Amino acid sequence: MGLQNPNARATSINLGAGVGYSVKDVADLVSPNQVHLPRRLNDLDGTLAETCLAKKVLNWEARYNFMEEMSKMIELSKQNKADFLMSFWTQPVIADYLVQYFSGWPDMNLDEKNEAIRKEIENNSYFLENLLARAK
């Protein structure tokens, strides 16, 4: 989003729902059986993104409830169905590009695809820019 908006370049913009959740809140979604350890130095009680700049500069607001979406993802993970792909990666123009760019892409599992993309981003500073340009 920042690449597409000149007002957002060289600016840090927090994205979030504007609602704070503690680590315990999220842990409770996973299991009531938790081991509590002493706080570590600099541990946070929780986080809360200040999202006013995202709304103003990017015209962006969260469309999903974090706790509801996390609950769904946790349930799918427990069923061993946790192969999550954002719609961006499944767009035909992006999917076709990745098949052409990475040898064996269709046969890779999600972890292998993530690793291939991560390595390419580290080694080729233009990879992500070129990929995003195709999505326009």
TIMI-225928 format. One record per atom (N, C-alpha, C, O): residue number from 0; residue in one letter; atom name; x, y, z. Coordinates in nm, 4 decimals. Last residue first. Layout:
// TIMI-225928
NUM;A;CA;X;Y;Z
...
// end
This chain:
// TIMI-225928
135;K;N;-0.1109;-0.4926;-1.0279
135;K;CA;-0.1847;-0.3664;-1.0518
135;K;C;-0.2890;-0.3836;-1.1587
135;K;O;-0.3600;-0.2886;-1.1916
134;A;N;0.0464;-0.7112;-1.0033
134;A;CA;-0.0860;-0.7178;-0.9394
134;A;C;-0.1693;-0.5930;-0.9674
134;A;O;-0.2875;-0.5893;-0.9333
133;R;N;0.2915;-0.6540;-1.1072
133;R;CA;0.2030;-0.7417;-1.1850
133;R;C;0.0605;-0.7421;-1.1308
133;R;O;-0.0345;-0.7700;-1.2040
132;A;N;0.4119;-0.5119;-0.9053
132;A;CA;0.3760;-0.4400;-1.0281
132;A;C;0.2813;-0.5221;-1.1139
132;A;O;0.1991;-0.4658;-1.1862
131;L;N;0.4765;-0.7086;-0.7211
131;L;CA;0.3648;-0.6188;-0.6920
131;L;C;0.3194;-0.5427;-0.8168
131;L;O;0.2009;-0.5127;-0.8316
130;L;N;0.7018;-0.8184;-0.8518
130;L;CA;0.5821;-0.9006;-0.8255
130;L;C;0.4599;-0.8127;-0.8022
130;L;O;0.3526;-0.8388;-0.8566
129;N;N;0.8796;-0.6051;-0.8485
129;N;CA;0.8353;-0.6620;-0.9763
129;N;C;0.7084;-0.7435;-0.9600
129;N;O;0.6186;-0.7382;-1.0439
128;E;N;0.9100;-0.5776;-0.5698
128;E;CA;0.8589;-0.4657;-0.6501
128;E;C;0.8053;-0.5156;-0.7845
128;E;O;0.6986;-0.4733;-0.8289
127;L;N;1.0236;-0.8256;-0.5073
127;L;CA;0.8918;-0.7900;-0.4538
127;L;C;0.8292;-0.6754;-0.5331
127;L;O;0.7092;-0.6765;-0.5603
126;F;N;1.2725;-0.8085;-0.6562
126;F;CA;1.1761;-0.9170;-0.6724
126;F;C;1.0360;-0.8760;-0.6283
126;F;O;0.9402;-0.8903;-0.7044
125;Y;N;1.4713;-0.6250;-0.6146
125;Y;CA;1.3619;-0.5856;-0.7031
125;Y;C;1.2525;-0.6916;-0.7153
125;Y;O;1.1499;-0.6667;-0.7787
124;S;N;1.6693;-0.7391;-0.4605
124;S;CA;1.5950;-0.6269;-0.4019
124;S;C;1.4774;-0.5825;-0.4887
124;S;O;1.3913;-0.5088;-0.4407
123;N;N;1.7392;-1.0519;-0.4099
123;N;CA;1.7000;-0.9698;-0.5241
123;N;C;1.6119;-0.8563;-0.4735
123;N;O;1.4933;-0.8761;-0.4469
122;N;N;1.7904;-1.1865;-0.1738
122;N;CA;1.8928;-1.1842;-0.2775
122;N;C;1.8636;-1.0897;-0.3936
122;N;O;1.9547;-1.0521;-0.4674
121;E;N;1.5619;-1.1617;-0.0135
121;E;CA;1.6931;-1.1297;0.0432
121;E;C;1.7983;-1.1089;-0.0651
121;E;O;1.8858;-1.0235;-0.0509
120;I;N;1.3676;-1.2537;-0.1905
120;I;CA;1.3598;-1.1150;-0.1427
120;I;C;1.4945;-1.0716;-0.0855
120;I;O;1.5370;-0.9580;-0.1063
119;E;N;1.4508;-1.5187;-0.2116
119;E;CA;1.4558;-1.4325;-0.3299
119;E;C;1.4483;-1.2861;-0.2903
119;E;O;1.5158;-1.2025;-0.3504
118;K;N;1.4047;-1.6144;0.0460
118;K;CA;1.5412;-1.6111;-0.0066
118;K;C;1.5521;-1.5166;-0.1260
118;K;O;1.6503;-1.4437;-0.1398
117;R;N;1.1214;-1.5874;0.0556
117;R;CA;1.2070;-1.5171;0.1522
117;R;C;1.3499;-1.5046;0.0988
117;R;O;1.4095;-1.3971;0.1053
116;I;N;1.0432;-1.7630;-0.1500
116;I;CA;1.0144;-1.6198;-0.1611
116;I;C;1.1048;-1.5403;-0.0677
116;I;O;1.1592;-1.4371;-0.1072
115;A;N;1.1337;-2.0070;-0.0417
115;A;CA;1.1793;-1.9622;-0.1734
115;A;C;1.1587;-1.8120;-0.1896
115;A;O;1.2477;-1.7418;-0.2378
114;E;N;0.9887;-2.0169;0.1993
114;E;CA;1.1346;-2.0112;0.2026
114;E;C;1.1903;-1.9605;0.0695
114;E;O;1.2835;-1.8801;0.0679
113;N;N;0.7259;-2.0372;0.1021
113;N;CA;0.7643;-1.9245;0.1878
113;N;C;0.9153;-1.9065;0.1890
113;N;O;0.9648;-1.7941;0.1807
112;K;N;0.7490;-2.2840;-0.0336
112;K;CA;0.7177;-2.1615;-0.1079
112;K;C;0.7578;-2.0385;-0.0275
112;K;O;0.8171;-1.9455;-0.0821
111;E;N;0.7991;-2.4536;0.1832
111;E;CA;0.8989;-2.4417;0.0771
111;E;C;0.8758;-2.3149;-0.0060
111;E;O;0.9710;-2.2468;-0.0441
110;D;N;0.5585;-2.4255;0.3252
110;D;CA;0.6850;-2.3875;0.3882
110;D;C;0.7945;-2.3671;0.2838
110;D;O;0.8739;-2.2737;0.2948
109;L;N;0.3714;-2.5288;0.1367
109;L;CA;0.3665;-2.3890;0.1781
109;L;C;0.4973;-2.3425;0.2415
109;L;O;0.5426;-2.2313;0.2144
108;N;N;0.5469;-2.7384;-0.1019
108;N;CA;0.4481;-2.7163;0.0033
108;N;C;0.4591;-2.5708;0.0497
108;N;O;0.5480;-2.4983;0.0051
107;M;N;0.5819;-2.7499;-0.4598
107;M;CA;0.6314;-2.7087;-0.3279
107;M;C;0.5166;-2.7026;-0.2274
107;M;O;0.4041;-2.6667;-0.2620
106;D;N;0.4805;-2.7943;-0.7087
106;D;CA;0.5017;-2.9120;-0.6232
106;D;C;0.5509;-2.8779;-0.4834
106;D;O;0.5608;-2.9657;-0.3977
105;P;N;0.4746;-2.5475;-0.8372
105;P;CA;0.3478;-2.6181;-0.8103
105;P;C;0.3621;-2.7362;-0.7145
105;P;O;0.2663;-2.7736;-0.6469
104;W;N;0.7631;-2.4797;-0.8487
104;W;CA;0.6668;-2.4089;-0.7643
104;W;C;0.5394;-2.4886;-0.7360
104;W;O;0.4987;-2.4970;-0.6201
103;G;N;0.9725;-2.5756;-1.0039
103;G;CA;0.9051;-2.6679;-0.9128
103;G;C;0.8000;-2.6058;-0.8243
103;G;O;0.7510;-2.6716;-0.7325
102;S;N;1.1429;-2.2704;-1.0162
102;S;CA;1.1386;-2.4079;-1.0655
102;S;C;1.0717;-2.4975;-0.9616
102;S;O;1.1096;-2.4959;-0.8445
101;F;N;0.9898;-1.9652;-1.0229
101;F;CA;1.0498;-2.0658;-0.9350
101;F;C;1.0326;-2.2049;-0.9939
101;F;O;0.9207;-2.2504;-1.0180
100;Y;N;0.8737;-1.8262;-1.2417
100;Y;CA;0.9932;-1.7747;-1.1745
100;Y;C;1.0668;-1.8827;-1.0953
100;Y;O;1.1896;-1.8913;-1.0993
99;Q;N;0.6425;-1.9561;-1.3235
99;Q;CA;0.7495;-1.9318;-1.4209
99;Q;C;0.8813;-1.8975;-1.3519
99;Q;O;0.9882;-1.9360;-1.3992
98;V;N;0.4991;-1.9559;-1.0869
98;V;CA;0.5245;-2.0841;-1.1538
98;V;C;0.6400;-2.0686;-1.2529
98;V;O;0.7249;-2.1569;-1.2648
97;L;N;0.4808;-1.6809;-1.0436
97;L;CA;0.5576;-1.7631;-0.9495
97;L;C;0.5913;-1.8992;-1.0099
97;L;O;0.7000;-1.9521;-0.9867
96;Y;N;0.3124;-1.6057;-1.2569
96;Y;CA;0.4479;-1.5512;-1.2467
96;Y;C;0.5349;-1.6394;-1.1563
96;Y;O;0.6497;-1.6688;-1.1897
95;D;N;0.0761;-1.7397;-1.1896
95;D;CA;0.1463;-1.7734;-1.3144
95;D;C;0.2914;-1.7262;-1.3101
95;D;O;0.3820;-1.7971;-1.3540
94;A;N;0.0104;-1.6054;-0.9490
94;A;CA;0.0369;-1.7500;-0.9481
94;A;C;0.1142;-1.7920;-1.0727
94;A;O;0.2079;-1.8713;-1.0633
93;I;N;-0.0344;-1.3469;-1.0523
93;I;CA;0.0728;-1.3710;-0.9547
93;I;C;0.1104;-1.5187;-0.9536
93;I;O;0.2286;-1.5531;-0.9569
92;V;N;-0.2503;-1.3865;-1.2247
92;V;CA;-0.1291;-1.3241;-1.2765
92;V;C;-0.0104;-1.3470;-1.1829
92;V;O;0.1022;-1.3647;-1.2293
91;P;N;-0.4467;-1.5112;-1.0482
91;P;CA;-0.3876;-1.5812;-1.1630
91;P;C;-0.2575;-1.5193;-1.2142
91;P;O;-0.1632;-1.5923;-1.2445
90;Q;N;-0.3999;-1.4905;-0.6998
90;Q;CA;-0.4409;-1.4190;-0.8205
90;Q;C;-0.3738;-1.4861;-0.9402
90;Q;O;-0.2544;-1.5153;-0.9341
89;T;N;-0.2936;-1.6037;-0.4761
89;T;CA;-0.3712;-1.6927;-0.5625
89;T;C;-0.4273;-1.6204;-0.6857
89;T;O;-0.4952;-1.6825;-0.7675
88;W;N;-0.1715;-1.4092;-0.3316
88;W;CA;-0.0866;-1.5151;-0.3861
88;W;C;-0.1618;-1.6084;-0.4797
88;W;O;-0.1001;-1.6842;-0.5546
87;F;N;-0.3913;-1.2500;-0.2473
87;F;CA;-0.2895;-1.1956;-0.3369
87;F;C;-0.2121;-1.3064;-0.4077
87;F;O;-0.1894;-1.2995;-0.5285
86;S;N;-0.5290;-1.3960;-0.0558
86;S;CA;-0.5820;-1.3931;-0.1918
86;S;C;-0.4815;-1.3367;-0.2919
86;S;O;-0.4859;-1.3721;-0.4098
85;M;N;-0.3045;-1.5886;0.1426
85;M;CA;-0.3778;-1.4652;0.1188
85;M;C;-0.4207;-1.4632;-0.0266
85;M;O;-0.3548;-1.5230;-0.1116
84;L;N;-0.3355;-1.9127;0.2617
84;L;CA;-0.2814;-1.8275;0.1572
84;L;C;-0.3676;-1.7028;0.1450
84;L;O;-0.4902;-1.7118;0.1380
83;F;N;-0.2711;-2.1608;0.4955
83;F;CA;-0.3351;-2.0320;0.4699
83;F;C;-0.2623;-1.9544;0.3611
83;F;O;-0.1413;-1.9335;0.3689
82;D;N;-0.3190;-2.4482;0.5911
82;D;CA;-0.2432;-2.4021;0.4752
82;D;C;-0.3038;-2.2712;0.4266
82;D;O;-0.3787;-2.2694;0.3290
81;A;N;-0.4181;-2.6062;0.8067
81;A;CA;-0.3696;-2.4700;0.8269
81;A;C;-0.2830;-2.4188;0.7126
81;A;O;-0.1825;-2.3520;0.7369
80;K;N;-0.5469;-2.8380;0.8871
80;K;CA;-0.5887;-2.7733;0.7626
80;K;C;-0.5393;-2.6286;0.7606
80;K;O;-0.6115;-2.5389;0.7171
79;N;N;-0.5445;-2.9856;1.1236
79;N;CA;-0.4362;-3.0021;1.0276
79;N;C;-0.4740;-2.9479;0.8893
79;N;O;-0.4369;-3.0057;0.7872
78;Q;N;-0.7200;-2.9111;1.3112
78;Q;CA;-0.7692;-3.0118;1.2167
78;Q;C;-0.6652;-3.0417;1.1083
78;Q;O;-0.6936;-3.1141;1.0128
77;K;N;-0.5808;-2.7102;1.4327
77;K;CA;-0.6049;-2.8317;1.5116
77;K;C;-0.6550;-2.9458;1.4236
77;K;O;-0.6357;-3.0629;1.4562
76;S;N;-0.6018;-2.5224;1.2282
76;S;CA;-0.4716;-2.5797;1.2613
76;S;C;-0.4867;-2.7092;1.3397
76;S;O;-0.4144;-2.8061;1.3162
75;L;N;-0.8724;-2.4569;1.2463
75;L;CA;-0.8222;-2.5226;1.1247
75;L;C;-0.6866;-2.5879;1.1496
75;L;O;-0.6593;-2.6962;1.0980
74;E;N;-0.8638;-2.3333;1.4991
74;E;CA;-0.9464;-2.4528;1.4778
74;E;C;-0.9011;-2.5288;1.3536
74;E;O;-0.8924;-2.6515;1.3557
73;I;N;-0.6973;-2.1180;1.4416
73;I;CA;-0.6562;-2.2167;1.5418
73;I;C;-0.7343;-2.3454;1.5227
73;I;O;-0.6777;-2.4544;1.5295
72;M;N;-0.8545;-1.9773;1.2581
72;M;CA;-0.7245;-2.0307;1.2182
72;M;C;-0.6766;-2.1382;1.3146
72;M;O;-0.6208;-2.2393;1.2718
71;K;N;-1.0760;-1.9060;1.4173
71;K;CA;-1.0938;-1.9893;1.2979
71;K;C;-0.9625;-2.0549;1.2569
71;K;O;-0.9592;-2.1737;1.2248
70;S;N;-0.9467;-1.7459;1.6077
70;S;CA;-1.0199;-1.8659;1.6495
70;S;C;-1.0399;-1.9608;1.5324
70;S;O;-1.0227;-2.0819;1.5464
69;M;N;-0.8552;-1.5373;1.4456
69;M;CA;-0.7582;-1.6254;1.5130
69;M;C;-0.8249;-1.7552;1.5570
69;M;O;-0.7660;-1.8626;1.5448
68;E;N;-1.1014;-1.4241;1.3757
68;E;CA;-1.0166;-1.4830;1.2718
68;E;C;-0.9125;-1.5766;1.3323
68;E;O;-0.8847;-1.6829;1.2769
67;E;N;-1.1909;-1.3379;1.6290
67;E;CA;-1.2713;-1.4317;1.5497
67;E;C;-1.1856;-1.5015;1.4449
67;E;O;-1.1951;-1.6229;1.4269
66;M;N;-0.9852;-1.1592;1.7011
66;M;CA;-1.0114;-1.2785;1.7829
66;M;C;-1.0951;-1.3822;1.7068
66;M;O;-1.0712;-1.5022;1.7200
65;F;N;-0.9995;-0.9586;1.4941
65;F;CA;-0.8798;-1.0381;1.5186
65;F;C;-0.9107;-1.1680;1.5932
65;F;O;-0.8664;-1.2752;1.5519
64;N;N;-1.2392;-0.9109;1.2572
64;N;CA;-1.2187;-0.9134;1.4014
64;N;C;-1.1047;-1.0101;1.4312
64;N;O;-1.1119;-1.1284;1.3979
63;Y;N;-1.1669;-0.7278;0.9586
63;Y;CA;-1.1943;-0.8518;1.0299
63;Y;C;-1.1691;-0.8336;1.1787
63;Y;O;-1.0876;-0.7511;1.2198
62;R;N;-1.0842;-0.5026;0.8412
62;R;CA;-1.2173;-0.5503;0.8034
62;R;C;-1.2584;-0.6749;0.8816
62;R;O;-1.3721;-0.7210;0.8711
61;A;N;-0.9145;-0.2114;0.9423
61;A;CA;-0.9274;-0.3564;0.9529
61;A;C;-1.0709;-0.3974;0.9205
61;A;O;-1.1665;-0.3350;0.9663
60;E;N;-0.8766;0.0453;0.6995
60;E;CA;-0.9272;0.0005;0.8292
60;E;C;-0.9346;-0.1512;0.8276
60;E;O;-0.9583;-0.2119;0.7232
59;W;N;-0.7301;0.3053;0.5131
59;W;CA;-0.7321;0.1642;0.5472
59;W;C;-0.7882;0.1428;0.6868
59;W;O;-0.7519;0.2134;0.7809
58;N;N;-0.6338;0.5288;0.3786
58;N;CA;-0.7776;0.5003;0.3766
58;N;C;-0.8016;0.3527;0.4097
58;N;O;-0.8811;0.2847;0.3449
57;L;N;-0.3750;0.5997;0.4112
57;L;CA;-0.4024;0.4856;0.3239
57;L;C;-0.5503;0.4572;0.3043
57;L;O;-0.5881;0.3723;0.2235
56;V;N;-0.3931;0.8301;0.5748
56;V;CA;-0.3048;0.8277;0.4586
56;V;C;-0.3418;0.7177;0.3595
56;V;O;-0.3402;0.7396;0.2383
55;K;N;-0.6016;0.7757;0.7699
55;K;CA;-0.5881;0.9049;0.7029
55;K;C;-0.5102;0.8930;0.5715
55;K;O;-0.5566;0.9407;0.4680
54;K;N;-0.5699;0.5104;0.8564
54;K;CA;-0.7011;0.5568;0.8075
54;K;C;-0.6852;0.6828;0.7230
54;K;O;-0.7474;0.6958;0.6175
53;A;N;-0.3044;0.5180;0.9348
53;A;CA;-0.3469;0.4225;0.8320
53;A;C;-0.4801;0.4654;0.7719
53;A;O;-0.4999;0.4574;0.6507
52;L;N;-0.3181;0.7062;1.1396
52;L;CA;-0.2436;0.7383;1.0183
52;L;C;-0.2814;0.6431;0.9038
52;L;O;-0.2892;0.6851;0.7884
51;C;N;-0.4695;0.5693;1.3365
51;C;CA;-0.5217;0.6923;1.2746
51;C;C;-0.4501;0.7251;1.1435
51;C;O;-0.5139;0.7671;1.0470
50;T;N;-0.3937;0.3481;1.4857
50;T;CA;-0.4260;0.3289;1.3444
50;T;C;-0.4762;0.4550;1.2732
50;T;O;-0.5213;0.4462;1.1590
49;E;N;-0.1845;0.2170;1.6997
49;E;CA;-0.2451;0.3485;1.6779
49;E;C;-0.2685;0.3578;1.5276
49;E;O;-0.1736;0.3737;1.4508
48;A;N;-0.2285;-0.1029;1.8337
48;A;CA;-0.1806;-0.0225;1.7220
48;A;C;-0.2576;0.1088;1.7151
48;A;O;-0.3804;0.1108;1.7235
47;L;N;-0.1357;-0.2323;2.1263
47;L;CA;-0.2496;-0.1636;2.0669
47;L;C;-0.1954;-0.0721;1.9578
47;L;O;-0.1249;0.0247;1.9863
46;T;N;-0.0508;-0.5174;2.3237
46;T;CA;-0.0194;-0.4137;2.2263
46;T;C;-0.1485;-0.3530;2.1743
46;T;O;-0.2551;-0.4145;2.1781
45;G;N;0.0513;-0.6154;2.6554
45;G;CA;-0.0284;-0.6306;2.5343
45;G;C;0.0142;-0.5232;2.4368
45;G;O;0.1061;-0.4463;2.4650
44;D;N;0.2542;-0.6069;2.8304
44;D;CA;0.1259;-0.6581;2.8787
44;D;C;0.0348;-0.6884;2.7603
44;D;O;-0.0490;-0.7783;2.7669
43;L;N;0.5798;-0.7122;2.7254
43;L;CA;0.4654;-0.6225;2.7145
43;L;C;0.3417;-0.6872;2.7751
43;L;O;0.3269;-0.8093;2.7710
42;D;N;0.8956;-0.7484;2.8802
42;D;CA;0.7730;-0.8103;2.8291
42;D;C;0.6605;-0.7070;2.8284
42;D;O;0.6486;-0.6253;2.9198
41;N;N;1.1288;-0.6411;2.9927
41;N;CA;1.0722;-0.5758;2.8743
41;N;C;0.9527;-0.6484;2.8125
41;N;O;0.9116;-0.6134;2.7019
40;L;N;1.2233;-0.9412;3.1364
40;L;CA;1.2541;-0.7998;3.1237
40;L;C;1.1985;-0.7497;2.9904
40;L;O;1.2207;-0.8120;2.8866
39;R;N;0.9471;-1.1659;3.1735
39;R;CA;1.0844;-1.1355;3.1356
39;R;C;1.1016;-0.9845;3.1291
39;R;O;1.0042;-0.9101;3.1176
38;R;N;0.7463;-1.3057;3.4315
38;R;CA;0.7672;-1.2056;3.3265
38;R;C;0.9157;-1.1883;3.2997
38;R;O;0.9985;-1.1950;3.3906
37;P;N;0.7466;-1.6591;3.4875
37;P;CA;0.7676;-1.5216;3.5340
37;P;C;0.7901;-1.4278;3.4153
37;P;O;0.8459;-1.4669;3.3127
36;L;N;0.4910;-1.8513;3.3178
36;L;CA;0.6294;-1.8279;3.3572
36;L;C;0.6425;-1.6854;3.4092
36;L;O;0.5592;-1.6002;3.3786
35;H;N;0.2405;-2.0872;3.3088
35;H;CA;0.2707;-1.9459;3.3294
35;H;C;0.4119;-1.9320;3.3847
35;H;O;0.4470;-1.9933;3.4855
34;V;N;0.1103;-2.2976;3.0807
34;V;CA;0.2150;-2.2892;3.1815
34;V;C;0.2528;-2.1426;3.1921
34;V;O;0.2929;-2.0813;3.0931
33;Q;N;-0.2281;-2.3932;3.0222
33;Q;CA;-0.1123;-2.3081;2.9970
33;Q;C;-0.0152;-2.3157;3.1124
33;Q;O;-0.0539;-2.3375;3.2272
32;N;N;-0.5041;-2.4974;2.9019
32;N;CA;-0.3915;-2.5630;2.9697
32;N;C;-0.2635;-2.4879;2.9375
32;N;O;-0.1979;-2.5158;2.8371
31;P;N;-0.6843;-2.3855;2.7383
31;P;CA;-0.6883;-2.3405;2.8772
31;P;C;-0.5716;-2.3988;2.9582
31;P;O;-0.5444;-2.3543;3.0697
30;S;N;-0.5684;-2.2817;2.4145
30;S;CA;-0.5895;-2.3863;2.5149
30;S;C;-0.6016;-2.3251;2.6539
30;S;O;-0.5368;-2.2248;2.6840
29;V;N;-0.6153;-2.0770;2.2237
29;V;CA;-0.5480;-2.2021;2.1875
29;V;C;-0.5814;-2.3124;2.2865
29;V;O;-0.6183;-2.4231;2.2474
28;L;N;-0.7345;-1.8662;2.3514
28;L;CA;-0.7983;-1.9201;2.2311
28;L;C;-0.7429;-2.0579;2.1962
28;L;O;-0.8148;-2.1441;2.1456
27;D;N;-0.5525;-1.8040;2.5474
27;D;CA;-0.6791;-1.8659;2.5875
27;D;C;-0.7554;-1.9225;2.4683
27;D;O;-0.8328;-2.0171;2.4835
26;A;N;-0.3592;-1.6689;2.4003
26;A;CA;-0.3291;-1.8036;2.4500
26;A;C;-0.4570;-1.8766;2.4909
26;A;O;-0.4684;-1.9976;2.4711
25;V;N;-0.4892;-1.4232;2.3671
25;V;CA;-0.4643;-1.5079;2.2504
25;V;C;-0.4361;-1.6515;2.2943
25;V;O;-0.4843;-1.7458;2.2316
24;D;N;-0.4956;-1.3350;2.6351
24;D;CA;-0.6180;-1.3401;2.5542
24;D;C;-0.6014;-1.4353;2.4368
24;D;O;-0.6886;-1.5180;2.4100
23;K;N;-0.2201;-1.3409;2.6987
23;K;CA;-0.3129;-1.4354;2.7638
23;K;C;-0.4434;-1.4464;2.6862
23;K;O;-0.4971;-1.5563;2.6723
22;V;N;-0.1300;-1.1250;2.5543
22;V;CA;-0.0812;-1.2580;2.5171
22;V;C;-0.1741;-1.3638;2.5765
22;V;O;-0.2033;-1.4646;2.5120
21;S;N;-0.4116;-0.9052;2.5022
21;S;CA;-0.2942;-0.9513;2.5750
21;S;C;-0.2504;-1.0865;2.5189
21;S;O;-0.3245;-1.1527;2.4462
20;Y;N;-0.5125;-0.6636;2.2670
20;Y;CA;-0.5278;-0.7982;2.3211
20;Y;C;-0.3991;-0.8361;2.3923
20;Y;O;-0.2899;-0.8023;2.3466
19;G;N;-0.6857;-0.3664;2.1684
19;G;CA;-0.5718;-0.4338;2.2288
19;G;C;-0.6060;-0.5714;2.2823
19;G;O;-0.7144;-0.5934;2.3362
18;V;N;-0.7840;-0.2306;1.8632
18;V;CA;-0.8297;-0.3001;1.9838
18;V;C;-0.7101;-0.3766;2.0390
18;V;O;-0.6403;-0.4446;1.9638
17;G;N;-0.7162;-0.1457;1.6168
17;G;CA;-0.7426;-0.0432;1.7160
17;G;C;-0.7983;-0.1004;1.8454
17;G;O;-0.8534;-0.0272;1.9276
16;A;N;-0.6391;-0.3273;1.4345
16;A;CA;-0.7828;-0.3084;1.4487
16;A;C;-0.8168;-0.1978;1.5483
16;A;O;-0.9333;-0.1604;1.5625
15;G;N;-0.3656;-0.2225;1.2236
15;G;CA;-0.4266;-0.2994;1.3310
15;G;C;-0.5738;-0.2674;1.3376
15;G;O;-0.6265;-0.1906;1.2570
14;L;N;-0.0640;-0.0832;1.1291
14;L;CA;-0.1874;-0.1461;1.0850
14;L;C;-0.2391;-0.2311;1.1991
14;L;O;-0.1629;-0.3035;1.2632
13;N;N;0.1225;0.2138;1.1362
13;N;CA;0.0738;0.0974;1.2095
13;N;C;-0.0558;0.0469;1.1477
13;N;O;-0.1461;0.1250;1.1179
12;I;N;0.3709;0.3267;0.9316
12;I;CA;0.2265;0.3305;0.9519
12;I;C;0.1841;0.2010;1.0203
12;I;O;0.2074;0.0918;0.9684
11;S;N;0.6386;0.5322;0.8714
11;S;CA;0.5945;0.4134;0.9437
11;S;C;0.4466;0.4271;0.9737
11;S;O;0.4023;0.5253;1.0332
10;T;N;0.7477;0.6465;0.5571
10;T;CA;0.6656;0.6707;0.6759
10;T;C;0.6320;0.5374;0.7414
10;T;O;0.6004;0.4404;0.6725
9;A;N;0.8440;0.6385;0.3007
9;A;CA;0.9365;0.6765;0.4085
9;A;C;0.8620;0.7111;0.5376
9;A;O;0.9073;0.7939;0.6167
8;R;N;0.5241;0.7014;0.1597
8;R;CA;0.6649;0.6621;0.1423
8;R;C;0.7499;0.7190;0.2545
8;R;O;0.7305;0.8325;0.2978
7;A;N;0.2708;0.7966;0.1675
7;A;CA;0.3083;0.6969;0.2674
7;A;C;0.4547;0.6559;0.2589
7;A;O;0.5029;0.5819;0.3447
6;N;N;0.2165;0.9595;-0.0404
6;N;CA;0.2098;1.0194;0.0937
6;N;C;0.2554;0.9230;0.2023
6;N;O;0.2764;0.9635;0.3167
5;P;N;0.2157;0.7919;-0.2659
5;P;CA;0.3336;0.8755;-0.2400
5;P;C;0.3329;0.9412;-0.1023
5;P;O;0.4396;0.9758;-0.0515
4;N;N;0.1150;0.4712;-0.2695
4;N;CA;0.0689;0.6008;-0.2206
4;N;C;0.1903;0.6877;-0.1873
4;N;O;0.2607;0.6600;-0.0902
3;Q;N;0.2204;0.2303;-0.3339
3;Q;CA;0.1200;0.2839;-0.4243
3;Q;C;0.0732;0.4239;-0.3844
3;Q;O;-0.0009;0.4877;-0.4591
2;L;N;0.3829;0.1635;-0.1265
2;L;CA;0.4437;0.1860;-0.2568
2;L;C;0.3474;0.2528;-0.3533
2;L;O;0.3895;0.3239;-0.4445
1;G;N;0.1939;0.1201;0.0756
1;G;CA;0.2805;0.2359;0.0830
1;G;C;0.3476;0.2676;-0.0491
1;G;O;0.3679;0.3845;-0.0819
0;M;N;0.0820;-0.1191;0.0000
0;M;CA;0.0000;0.0000;0.0000
0;M;C;0.0861;0.1251;0.0000
0;M;O;0.0551;0.2235;-0.0671
// end
